[in-house]
Amino acid sequence: MSKKVLVLGEAREGALRNVSFEAIAAAKTIAGGGEVVGVLCGDAVQSLGEELIHYGADRVITVEHPHLKQYTSDGFSQAFMAVYEQEKPEAIVFGHTALGKDLSPKIASKLDSGLISDVTAIEGEGDDAVFIRPIYSGKAFEKVENKEGLLFITVRPNNIAPLSQDAGRTGDVSSVSVDITNLRTIISEVVRKSTEGVDLSEAKVVVAGGRGVKSAEGFEPLQELANLLGGAVGASRGACDADYCDYSLQIGQTGKVVTPDLYIAVGISGAIQHMAGMSNSKVIVAINKDPEANIFKVADYGIVGDLFEVLPLLIDEVKEL
Ligand code: FAD
């Protein structure tokens, strides 16, 4: 049976996040030839609708309200539920982002639905789709099927390839008007830490440092390498706890989960809690002076050496490319 699928797109600072396009691709697989409807919530998102259609949505519904300028679970759940009631889809897809992780259980409970969270791949399509998701902090993967009722999934960023952009694709962008009320939280101002360059969760290359980097200044060459490779800097909790960098860079079980094409771990031992956030990276390079370091168990390429000697050489090599 073909399905109508609602996909929540995410925008930040006036631009759609990549995970929105990845979620559309997942929705296409699930829809089995049915309709994929993008949903955008915000204070000014109407102009972004067309781009979702270029990436595969059949049509887009926007909900605009001043209270949706910043994400709150109360505001976004009211907005999304209004679209749900209008559309009555058979399936829902969110990104497994900070927003998606917060909002999806709330919506699932309102709809009395199950939730298949953190999907990293989909086998088959339509009613035969099987969802693959990590368990036990990424040590194993389980396959989950949804045989009846609403299908609700969240997709891990950087795992499902988006469809190629087709600027010639057209579709309807309409709006639903919702009176957003009874907010328990109103966010009037957001202070963002300024991070250089690329968003860590969506970066194709991550250069991550650990306690071995030894200081905040020690992170400067990591940033240089990340910039050269068009990537972002991440960190272990050890490095964050030692105040070498901000907690917003922490990767792992209690930090961000990343799946870049290339993960370079510098002076990181490879604790299980760290690996939970990066072990699915496509290629892992580890630099560590201890040949027994756990990180080498998941590394595709290992360099045993002093990072203060290896990193400058690596930077010089990359500059030559
Ligand atoms: P260390 O374990 O101290 O490793 C430093 C490494 O640097 C060593 O392997 C050493 O050989 C190497 N090194 C030192 N000097 C050099 C040099 N000059 N050149 C090359 N290599 C060098 N951790 C996370 O990262 N993310 C999480 O989300 C997370 N969540 C946690 C949740 C819980 C409930 C708990 C209990 C822990 C969590 N941790 C997490 C902490 C985790 O257990 C580790 O303590 C932490 O990951 C260690 O960080 P590290 O590898 O930087 O430091």
Residues whose N, C-alpha, C, O or C-beta is under 5 A from the ligand:
A	BS01	FAD	G210 R211 G212 A235 S236 R237 G238 A239 I251 G252 Q253 T254 G255 G267 I268 S269 G270 A271 Q273 H274 I287 N288 K289 D290 A293 G305 D306 L307 F308
